[in-house]
Amino acid sequence: MNEFLSDKPIPPRDRLIVALDVTDAAAARNLVGQLGDAATFYKIGLELFMAGGYFELLEWLTAQGKQVFVDLKFFDVPETVRSAVRALAGSGATFATVHGNQAIMEAAVRDKGALKILAVTVLTSLDRGDLDDLGFACDVDKLVLSRARRALQTGVDGIVSSGLEAPMIRRELGQKLLVVTPGIRPVENKPADDQKRTVDVAQAFRNGADYIVIGRPIRQAQDPRAAAEAVQATISGVFG
């Protein structure tokens, strides 16, 4: 039963986004070199940003023909978010993330150009207890759906959402938004870590994801390229 399977014309090999959550740009370039054509899309986030050389790495990746997901989860005064997105819009990045608050999303879409904005619904490292601590009285799925609806109304291109909530989003909103699902843990590689609301590769896509983000199961594998190719084979099987 594949009622939620993505119908967007995305090449299957582009649906895997590898998270470059490494210590510095040199380590990132090394991993990209190891993976070769096993990965076409990379996420760079806060750890690399703080290490320096962020925009040089972004430029290097795009020069290699790779797509780049800038995952800085902008959360600030709306005009500051607007300015940050405007500065990023000409960088060659494909995706950028903002937190799914109304005013922030509205600011982010104003000057985004061809850059696709993704709203973070609820971080996949959070569970019910964490939301209680943060003061959210509603269930996780209600909060995710509320933010997804607002993202669609605001003109945001897509959302970042756990694969557990993706079927609900597709059922309520159809295929209108891009859904990017992090926290993927392949069936054969499910370590205990800080991700709490996880699914495996095939389940993520059957639940409605357009893209998946995988970091540690590839990066920490004995053979990262083989691990990436195994994920690509699963994706090919789902969409084949």
C-alpha positions in Angstrom: 0.0 0.0 0.0 1.8 3.2 -1.2 -1.0 5.8 -1.0 1.4 8.4 0.4 4.3 7.7 -1.9 5.8 10.9 -3.4 4.6 11.7 -6.9 7.1 14.5 -7.4 9.5 14.2 -10.4 12.6 13.8 -8.2 15.4 11.5 -9.4 15.6 8.6 -7.0 19.3 9.1 -6.2 18.6 12.8 -5.3 16.1 11.7 -2.6 19.0 10.8 -0.2 20.5 13.7 1.7 23.7 12.9 3.5 24.3 14.9 6.7 27.8 16.3 6.8 27.7 16.6 10.6 31.5 16.5 10.9 34.1 18.6 12.7 35.4 20.7 9.9 35.4 21.4 6.2 38.3 19.1 5.5 36.5 16.1 7.1 33.4 17.1 5.0 35.4 17.1 1.8 36.9 13.8 2.7 33.5 12.1 3.3 32.2 13.6 0.0 35.2 12.1 -1.7 34.6 8.7 -0.1 31.0 8.7 -1.2 31.6 9.8 -4.8 28.5 9.3 -6.9 26.7 7.4 -4.2 25.4 10.7 -2.9 24.2 13.8 -4.8 22.7 15.9 -2.0 24.3 17.0 1.2 23.2 18.8 4.4 25.5 21.2 6.2 24.5 22.5 9.6 25.6 24.2 12.7 28.7 22.2 13.6 30.3 23.0 10.3 29.1 26.6 10.4 30.9 27.1 13.7 34.1 25.4 12.4 34.4 28.0 9.7 34.7 27.8 5.9 31.0 27.3 5.6 30.4 29.2 2.4 33.6 28.0 0.8 32.4 24.4 1.4 28.9 25.3 0.0 30.6 26.7 -3.1 32.9 23.7 -3.4 29.9 21.3 -3.2 27.9 23.1 -5.8 30.9 23.2 -8.1 31.1 19.4 -7.7 27.5 19.2 -9.0 26.0 18.5 -5.6 22.9 19.9 -4.1 23.1 21.5 -0.7 20.7 21.7 2.2 21.6 24.5 4.5 20.3 23.5 7.9 20.8 26.4 10.2 17.1 26.5 11.4 16.8 30.3 11.4 15.0 31.5 14.5 15.2 35.2 15.2 13.4 38.5 14.7 11.5 38.2 11.4 13.4 40.9 9.6 16.7 39.3 10.6 15.5 36.0 9.2 14.5 37.7 6.0 17.9 39.3 5.6 19.7 36.0 6.3 17.5 34.2 3.7 18.1 37.0 1.2 21.9 36.6 1.7 21.7 32.9 1.2 19.5 33.0 -1.8 22.3 33.6 -4.3 24.6 31.0 -2.8 23.5 28.0 -4.9 21.9 26.2 -2.0 18.8 24.2 -2.7 17.1 24.1 0.7 17.3 26.2 3.9 15.5 25.6 7.2 13.6 28.0 9.5 11.6 27.2 12.6 7.9 26.9 11.9 6.7 30.0 13.6 4.2 32.1 11.6 6.1 35.5 11.5 9.4 33.7 10.8 8.0 31.7 7.9 6.4 34.8 6.4 9.7 36.7 6.5 11.6 33.8 5.1 9.6 33.5 1.9 9.7 37.2 0.9 13.2 37.2 -0.6 14.0 33.6 -1.1 14.3 33.5 -4.9 14.9 30.0 -6.1 15.9 28.8 -2.7 13.4 26.4 -1.2 12.4 27.1 2.4 11.7 24.2 4.7 9.9 24.8 8.0 10.9 22.7 11.0 7.7 21.3 12.6 9.0 19.5 15.7 12.6 18.3 16.0 12.9 14.5 15.8 15.0 14.6 18.9 12.0 15.7 20.9 9.2 13.5 22.4 6.1 14.0 24.5 8.1 14.7 27.6 10.2 17.3 26.0 7.2 19.1 24.6 5.7 19.1 28.1 8.8 20.8 29.4 8.6 23.4 26.6 5.0 24.2 27.5 3.2 22.7 24.5 0.0 21.3 25.8 -1.0 19.6 22.5 0.1 16.2 21.2 3.1 16.0 18.9 1.0 15.1 15.9 -1.4 18.1 16.4 1.5 20.5 16.7 3.2 19.1 13.6 0.0 19.3 11.6 -0.8 22.8 12.8 2.7 24.0 11.7 2.4 22.2 8.4 -0.9 23.9 7.6 0.6 27.2 8.4 3.6 26.5 6.3 1.4 25.7 3.3 -0.7 28.9 3.8 2.4 31.0 4.1 4.0 29.9 0.9 6.8 27.8 2.4 8.0 25.1 0.0 8.1 22.2 2.5 8.6 21.0 6.0 11.0 18.9 8.0 9.0 16.2 9.8 9.5 12.8 11.4 8.4 9.9 9.2 5.9 9.0 11.9 3.9 12.1 11.3 4.3 12.2 7.5 1.2 10.0 6.7 -1.0 12.4 8.7 0.4 15.4 6.8 -0.2 13.6 3.4 -3.7 12.6 4.4 -4.6 16.1 5.4 -2.6 18.2 2.9 -1.9 15.9 0.0 1.3 16.3 -2.0 1.4 20.1 -1.8 4.4 20.4 0.5 7.8 18.9 0.2 8.4 16.6 3.2 12.0 16.1 4.3 12.4 13.4 7.0 15.5 13.2 9.2 16.2 10.7 11.9 16.4 7.8 9.5 17.8 4.6 10.9 18.2 1.8 8.4 16.8 -1.6 9.6 20.3 -3.1 9.9 21.7 -0.1 11.7 19.6 1.3 14.5 22.0 2.7 17.1 20.8 4.2 20.4 21.3 8.0 20.0 19.5 11.3 20.4 16.9 10.6 17.8 13.6 9.5 19.3 11.0 9.6 16.5 12.6 7.5 13.8 11.7 5.3 10.9 13.7 3.2 8.4 14.4 4.1 4.8 11.5 2.3 3.0 9.0 3.2 5.7 9.9 6.9 5.5 9.1 7.0 1.8 6.0 4.9 2.1 4.8 7.3 4.8 5.1 10.2 2.4 8.7 11.6 2.5 10.1 13.3 -0.6 13.6 13.2 0.8 15.3 11.6 3.7 18.3 12.8 5.7 20.9 10.2 7.0 24.0 11.0 8.9 25.6 8.6 11.4 24.4 5.3 9.8 26.5 6.3 6.7 29.2 8.5 8.2 30.1 6.0 10.9 29.8 2.9 8.8 32.9 0.8 8.2 32.4 1.5 4.5 30.4 4.7 4.1 30.1 4.4 0.3 28.7 0.9 0.6 26.3 2.1 3.3 25.1 4.9 1.0 24.7 2.6 -2.0 22.6 0.2 0.2 20.3 3.1 1.0 20.2 4.1 -2.7 19.3 0.5 -3.5 16.4 0.6 -1.1 15.2 3.9 -2.5 15.4 2.5 -6.0 13.3 -0.5 -4.9 10.6 1.7 -3.4 10.3 4.0 -6.5 11.0 1.3 -9.0 
